[in-house]
Every structure is written in C-alpha cells, then in structure tokens.
Amino acid sequence: MMWEILWEHKGKLLGVAAGFFFGLLYLLVGFWDTLVFLVFISTGFYLGRKLDHKEDLRDILDRILPGKFK
C-alpha cells in the first residue's frame, strides 16, 4: 500500500529529493541562508506536481520564461 502511494506521487518525491539535495549542497558550501533552501524544495515540489499532472516540461518552462524554450 505504501509503495502504491509513493509510486503515485513519484514526480513530487523526485522533485523534493532533488531540491533537498541541491539545497543541502548550497548550505554546506558555506551559505547559511535557509530561505534559499526552502526555495529549492518548493521549486522541486512545484515541478514534480506539474509532472504528476502530465504537463509537458517545455510548456511549464515556456510559461515561466516566455520565448526561451521554443
């Protein structure tokens, strides 16, 4: 049952794990600003949620940065 829940939300979990990894790396390099850490995790969760809803990554990036990914 737990594996089914994890598999259903794999995009969110992967996004949060990536955000956590890069945020932790950012903190360990010498910067202590935890706000940046939360931004990394939030961004990973946002992108993971969009991927869970079967949205194309290029469409998401085009909405954020119009004209850069065509």
GIBEL-V164114 format. One record per pair of residues at least 4 apart in sequence whose C-alpha atoms are under 7 Angstrom apart, sorted by the first residue. I is the first residue (numbers start at 1). J is the second residue. Records with the same first field share a line. If there is no record, write none. Layout:
I=J  J
This chain:
1=5
2=6
3=7
4=8
5=9
6=10
9=13  52
10=14
11=15  48  49  51  52
12=16  45  48  49
13=17
14=18  48
15=19  44  45  47  48
16=20  41  44  45
17=21
18=22  44
19=23  40  41  44
20=24  40  41
21=25
22=26
23=27  37  40
24=28
25=29
26=31
27=31  32
34=38
35=39
36=40
37=41
38=42
39=43
40=44
41=45
42=46
43=47
44=48
45=49
46=50
47=51
48=52
49=53
50=54  55
51=55
56=60
57=61
58=62  69
59=63
60=64
61=65  69
62=66  67  68  69
